[in-house]
Amino acid sequence: MPKTTNISFENTRCVITYDLENNDVSTEDIAGESHYLNCTTAVNNTSYDLPYTTLRSDLDVEKAKDEFKRALRATGSRSNLKRLFIVDAQKNSGYIENN
């Protein structure tokens, strides 16, 4: 598998990054609770893993925020959300939360 490539955001609306306190859940676990959240991206039929604590979604910012929080709760994690940063790649806007 290639190590690097350039990507476009044609299949991604939002990029979600986060920090958890007492992290007891993986990004894969969170993505596994929602078909709206993904921890990989594909370019020319090649799959690339996103960095740990990074997800992508085709939802708008508000729905992505709600879906991320719902999926985190659904994992049964006891971790508290410290920071959440969501960038809307199509609208050049975003959301940030510090707890």
N, CA, C and O of each residue as an XYZ file, in Angstrom:
396
protein
N       0.846     -1.175      0.000
C       0.000      0.000      0.000
C       0.892      1.238      0.000
O       1.873      1.294      0.740
N       0.557      2.229     -0.825
C       1.321      3.477     -0.821
C       1.240      4.163      0.545
O       0.244      4.021      1.255
N       2.270      4.895      0.904
C       2.292      5.574      2.190
C       1.725      6.981      2.118
O       1.229      7.498      3.119
N       1.791      7.607      0.950
C       1.304      8.979      0.830
C       0.532      9.164     -0.462
O       0.754      8.454     -1.443
N      -0.364     10.112     -0.449
C      -1.090     10.512     -1.652
C      -1.788     11.832     -1.363
O      -1.941     12.208     -0.201
N      -2.199     12.516     -2.372
C      -3.024     13.710     -2.218
C      -4.478     13.280     -2.301
O      -4.821     12.351     -3.031
N      -5.331     13.964     -1.547
C      -6.750     13.610     -1.534
C      -7.601     14.833     -1.817
O      -7.157     15.971     -1.668
N      -8.824     14.575     -2.227
C      -9.836     15.628     -2.319
C     -10.908     15.284     -1.297
O     -10.931     14.175     -0.762
N     -11.785     16.225     -1.028
C     -12.837     15.996     -0.049
C     -14.183     15.773     -0.713
O     -15.220     16.079     -0.125
N     -14.183     15.246     -1.925
C     -15.447     15.049     -2.628
C     -16.366     14.064     -1.931
O     -17.584     14.175     -2.064
N     -15.827     13.102     -1.190
C     -16.649     12.123     -0.472
C     -16.660     12.359      1.034
O     -17.128     11.512      1.795
N     -16.146     13.509      1.464
C     -16.074     13.829      2.888
C     -16.622     15.221      3.111
O     -16.173     16.176      2.479
N     -17.569     15.343      3.987
C     -18.103     16.663      4.343
C     -17.334     17.221      5.532
O     -16.898     18.372      5.512
N     -17.169     16.394      6.577
C     -16.523     16.867      7.807
C     -15.353     15.979      8.209
O     -15.364     14.766      8.000
N     -14.358     16.611      8.785
C     -13.244     15.921      9.424
C     -13.373     16.209     10.918
O     -13.477     17.364     11.331
N     -13.365     15.156     11.715
C     -13.598     15.250     13.150
C     -12.335     14.813     13.879
O     -11.822     13.722     13.628
N     -11.832     15.649     14.774
C     -10.730     15.263     15.647
C     -11.170     15.504     17.084
O     -12.004     16.370     17.349
N     -10.607     14.736     18.008
C     -11.061     14.825     19.388
C      -9.993     14.346     20.340
O      -9.079     13.620     19.949
N     -10.109     14.754     21.598
C      -9.300     14.238     22.708
C     -10.254     13.761     23.781
O     -11.250     14.417     24.085
N      -9.940     12.612     24.351
C     -10.732     12.071     25.440
C      -9.904     12.044     26.714
O      -8.693     11.829     26.669
N     -10.551     12.260     27.841
C      -9.911     12.107     29.133
C     -10.108     10.659     29.565
O     -11.203     10.114     29.425
N      -9.058     10.034     30.087
C      -9.135      8.618     30.486
C      -9.591      7.750     29.314
O     -10.538      6.973     29.432
N      -8.915      7.893     28.205
C      -9.300      7.229     26.959
C      -9.356      5.716     27.128
O      -8.333      5.071     27.357
N     -10.551      5.158     27.015
C     -10.727      3.716     27.101
C     -11.451      3.160     25.876
O     -12.010      2.065     25.923
N     -11.437      3.916     24.786
C     -12.159      3.507     23.583
C     -11.340      3.919     22.359
O     -10.695      4.968     22.363
N     -11.368      3.107     21.332
C     -10.609      3.411     20.114
C     -11.492      4.126     19.090
O     -12.720      4.102     19.171
N     -10.839      4.750     18.144
C     -11.546      5.391     17.038
C     -12.363      4.353     16.278
O     -13.482      4.630     15.847
N     -11.803      3.163     16.117
C     -12.514      2.091     15.429
C     -13.783      1.701     16.173
O     -14.801      1.400     15.551
N     -13.728      1.705     17.514
C     -14.919      1.404     18.310
C     -16.009      2.450     18.079
O     -17.182      2.111     17.928
N     -15.613      3.719     18.053
C     -16.588      4.798     17.839
C     -17.189      4.679     16.436
O     -18.407      4.745     16.271
N     -16.333      4.504     15.432
C     -16.822      4.369     14.052
C     -17.700      3.132     13.905
O     -18.622      3.122     13.089
N     -17.426      2.097     14.679
C     -18.214      0.874     14.628
C     -19.639      1.055     15.128
O     -20.509      0.230     14.850
N     -19.875      2.129     15.861
C     -21.217      2.415     16.386
C     -22.049      3.272     15.440
O     -23.212      3.554     15.728
N     -21.467      3.694     14.307
C     -22.188      4.585     13.405
C     -21.731      4.386     11.970
O     -20.533      4.410     11.691
N     -22.666      4.190     11.066
C     -22.278      4.093      9.654
C     -22.063      5.479      9.049
O     -21.761      5.584      7.861
N     -22.213      6.552      9.845
C     -21.944      7.921      9.393
C     -20.517      8.366      9.701
O     -20.071      9.397      9.196
N     -19.798      7.603     10.522
C     -18.437      7.959     10.926
C     -17.461      6.914     10.388
O     -17.717      5.713     10.466
N     -16.334      7.389      9.839
C     -15.347      6.485      9.247
C     -13.947      6.831      9.733
O     -13.611      8.003      9.901
N     -13.134      5.803      9.957
C     -11.752      6.028     10.386
C     -10.764      5.704      9.264
O      -9.558      5.624      9.495
N     -11.282      5.520      8.054
C     -10.439      5.317      6.879
C     -10.955      6.202      5.749
O     -12.069      6.722      5.809
N     -10.142      6.362      4.740
C     -10.576      7.033      3.523
C      -9.983      6.268      2.343
O      -8.938      5.631      2.474
N     -10.631      6.331      1.224
C     -10.158      5.617      0.034
C      -9.806      6.619     -1.060
O     -10.531      7.584     -1.303
N      -8.690      6.368     -1.705
C      -8.249      7.177     -2.831
C      -7.849      6.209     -3.938
O      -6.974      5.364     -3.750
N      -8.490      6.338     -5.083
C      -8.194      5.452     -6.225
C      -8.215      3.983     -5.811
O      -7.310      3.221     -6.148
N      -9.255      3.597     -5.080
C      -9.462      2.214     -4.635
C      -8.392      1.712     -3.664
O      -8.255      0.506     -3.462
N      -7.635      2.629     -3.063
C      -6.666      2.277     -2.030
C      -7.144      2.880     -0.721
O      -7.481      4.063     -0.661
N      -7.174      2.070      0.324
C      -7.650      2.519      1.625
C      -6.498      3.062      2.465
O      -5.409      2.488      2.495
N      -6.754      4.169      3.142
C      -5.783      4.786      4.047
C      -6.432      4.941      5.407
O      -7.560      5.424      5.508
N      -5.722      4.534      6.468
C      -6.194      4.770      7.827
C      -5.961      6.227      8.178
O      -4.911      6.787      7.863
N      -6.940      6.845      8.831
C      -6.775      8.203      9.320
C      -6.007      8.169     10.637
O      -5.982      7.134     11.302
N      -5.381      9.277     11.028
C      -4.680      9.297     12.315
C      -5.630      8.956     13.470
O      -6.831      9.219     13.405
N      -5.070      8.374     14.509
C      -5.848      8.032     15.690
C      -6.550      9.289     16.196
O      -5.957     10.368     16.167
N      -7.746      9.185     16.641
C      -8.648     10.248     17.102
C      -9.083     11.178     15.971
O      -9.386     12.347     16.210
N      -9.116     10.666     14.753
C      -9.621     11.408     13.603
C     -10.650     10.550     12.882
O     -10.421      9.369     12.622
N     -11.775     11.155     12.566
C     -12.837     10.494     11.823
C     -13.257     11.388     10.669
O     -12.948     12.579     10.656
N     -13.953     10.823      9.710
C     -14.542     11.624      8.644
C     -16.014     11.261      8.546
O     -16.432     10.180      8.961
N     -16.795     12.185      7.988
C     -18.237     11.980      7.882
C     -18.772     12.758      6.693
O     -18.181     13.753      6.273
N     -19.894     12.299      6.153
C     -20.556     13.062      5.097
C     -21.712     13.892      5.655
O     -22.479     14.480      4.893
N     -21.838     13.940      6.988
C     -22.860     14.764      7.642
C     -22.394     16.210      7.743
O     -21.198     16.487      7.646
N     -23.343     17.142      7.938
C     -22.950     18.521      8.206
C     -22.413     18.612      9.638
O     -22.506     17.649     10.399
N     -21.861     19.748      9.996
C     -21.171     19.904     11.279
C     -22.065     19.559     12.468
O     -21.663     18.783     13.335
N     -23.251     20.115     12.518
C     -24.129     19.883     13.670
C     -24.517     18.413     13.798
O     -24.491     17.858     14.897
N     -24.873     17.788     12.694
C     -25.240     16.369     12.728
C     -24.027     15.494     13.027
O     -24.153     14.490     13.728
N     -22.856     15.858     12.507
C     -21.626     15.100     12.795
C     -21.295     15.171     14.280
O     -20.903     14.169     14.878
N     -21.451     16.360     14.881
C     -21.204     16.529     16.318
C     -22.148     15.631     17.120
O     -21.712     14.902     18.011
N     -23.433     15.687     16.800
C     -24.414     14.872     17.521
C     -24.156     13.381     17.320
O     -24.265     12.601     18.267
N     -23.822     12.985     16.112
C     -23.577     11.569     15.819
C     -22.315     11.075     16.514
O     -22.287      9.954     17.022
N     -21.271     11.900     16.541
C     -20.048     11.511     17.251
C     -20.350     11.278     18.732
O     -19.943     10.262     19.297
N     -21.058     12.212     19.360
C     -21.365     12.072     20.789
C     -22.266     10.866     21.053
O     -22.094     10.172     22.055
N     -23.216     10.617     20.167
C     -24.085      9.448     20.317
C     -23.270      8.160     20.201
O     -23.437      7.242     21.004
N     -22.390      8.095     19.201
C     -21.580      6.895     18.995
C     -20.608      6.675     20.153
O     -20.387      5.535     20.563
N     -20.027      7.748     20.682
C     -19.137      7.616     21.839
C     -19.898      7.029     23.024
O     -19.404      6.115     23.684
N     -21.093      7.544     23.299
C     -21.915      6.986     24.397
C     -22.260      5.524     24.138
O     -22.255      4.707     25.059
N     -22.560      5.196     22.880
C     -22.972      3.828     22.532
C     -21.861      2.817     22.756
O     -22.142      1.628     22.912
N     -20.613      3.250     22.775
C     -19.510      2.313     23.024
C     -19.476      1.855     24.475
O     -18.831      0.857     24.797
N     -20.169      2.582     25.356
C     -20.123      2.264     26.782
C     -18.889      2.841     27.457
O     -18.600      2.518     28.609
N     -18.165      3.687     26.748
C     -16.949      4.290     27.278
C     -17.251      5.164     28.481
O     -18.297      5.809     28.553
N     -16.320      5.175     29.425
C     -16.414      6.071     30.573
C     -15.565      7.317     30.363
O     -15.445      8.149     31.263
N     -14.981      7.447     29.187
C     -14.125      8.594     28.880
C     -14.945      9.867     28.749
O     -16.060      9.856     28.228
N     -14.376     10.960     29.229
C     -14.993     12.266     29.063
C     -14.375     12.955     27.852
O     -13.173     12.848     27.608
N     -15.201     13.654     27.105
C     -14.736     14.398     25.942
C     -14.044     15.667     26.418
O     -14.667     16.520     27.049
N     -12.740     15.790     26.111
C     -11.984     16.992     26.488
C     -12.068     18.054     25.407
O     -12.336     19.221     25.692
N     -11.838     17.644     24.158
C     -11.851     18.578     23.041
C     -12.473     17.921     21.830
O     -12.279     16.731     21.581
N     -13.224     18.712     21.077
C     -13.827     18.249     19.839
C     -13.640     19.347     18.806
O     -13.952     20.510     19.064
N     -13.129     18.977     17.633
C     -12.886     19.933     16.560
C     -13.410     19.311     15.274
O     -12.966     18.240     14.861
N     -14.365     20.000     14.645
C     -14.971     19.495     13.418
C     -14.818     20.553     12.337
O     -15.204     21.706     12.531
N     -14.257     20.165     11.202
C     -14.079     21.072     10.079
C     -15.006     20.646      8.953
O     -15.001     19.487      8.538
N     -15.797     21.581      8.466
C     -16.643     21.338      7.301
C     -15.812     21.671      6.068
O     -15.602     22.840      5.745
N     -15.344     20.638      5.387
C     -14.446     20.813      4.251
C     -15.122     21.468      3.055
O     -14.445     22.027      2.193
N     -16.427     21.409      2.992
C     -17.140     21.990      1.863
C     -17.540     23.442      2.098
O     -17.666     24.210      1.143
N     -17.741     23.825      3.346
C     -18.196     25.185      3.642
C     -17.112     26.062      4.267
O     -17.368     27.224      4.583
N     -15.912     25.524      4.449
C     -14.826     26.283      5.076
C     -15.245     26.862      6.419
O     -14.970     28.022      6.725
N     -15.912     26.038      7.213
C     -16.344     26.443      8.540
C     -16.141     25.272      9.484
O     -15.667     24.214      9.069
N     -16.492     25.450     10.745
C     -16.313     24.351     11.680
C     -16.896     24.611     13.040
O     -17.685     25.535     13.238
N     -16.492     23.774     13.981
C     -17.006     23.774     15.344
C     -15.863     23.363     16.260
O     -15.095     22.459     15.930
N     -15.746     24.018     17.402
C     -14.751     23.607     18.393
C     -15.394     23.611     19.763
O     -16.207     24.478     20.083
N     -15.015     22.627     20.570
C     -15.544     22.498     21.938
C     -14.398     22.122     22.857
O     -13.674     21.161     22.595
N     -14.232     22.881     23.937
C     -13.249     22.561     24.980
C     -14.005     22.364     26.269
O     -14.777     23.228     26.685
N     -13.785     21.225     26.904
C     -14.465     20.927     28.169
C     -13.453     20.852     29.311
O     -13.832     20.611     30.457
